[in-house]
């Protein structure tokens, strides 16, 4: 969908903005988030578990808000979406292998080790209570770390960047300006791009103030509700 939107934008000579966070920043934040989650897990006496739970809970409320005004389960289980899901399951992991092979291999190894541990437990004729408890604890730890980095670093923090990119482009198409006369007096070029920090795709035209235009944001489904919450509820 990203490539299709890019190609259509180029075809009709419309501004095409790369509004997501740069991958190197995302990877760095993923590493930091995973490290922070592990440190919280191994320091329950220091309030680590409480911090981890609070971090996951607060990120969930911001990144995956619930309510009638947001997309529900029907949107996630749309037949056309489910039919194309296998492509995404292959494409996105491969993109991380290309952009950050060391980090991707580390995550892949963690998943494999978890599968091997489960397979060994199931292959024995009798599974002891200790083995079951160990397997359960390991699964809980994996889930906690994954939930932390998925909700906070992959969704909540990137939602802020994406929402800001959308709002910046809207500056070019707003019909009424809320700026005062002093701002207008010192405005350098009223016909130029009003967005701040926009990264345009190579070969794309640059945005400029126009009437009757609409900003189209092409997003992953997991980002939609969180970004809508930011755009509709955030004051500044």
Secondary structure, 3 states (H helix, E strand, C coil): CHHHHHHHHHHCCCCCECCCCCHHHHHHHHHHHHHHHHHHHCCHHHCHHHHHHHHHHHHHHHHCCCCCCCCCHHHHCCHHHHHHHHHHHHHHHHHHHHHCHHHHHHHHHHHHHHHHHHHHHHHCCCCCHHHHHHHHHHHHHHHHHHHHHHHHHHHHHHHHHHHHHHHHHHCCCCCCCCCCHHHHHCCCCCCCCCCCCCCECCCCCCCCCCCCCCCCCCCCHHHHHHHHHHHHHCCC
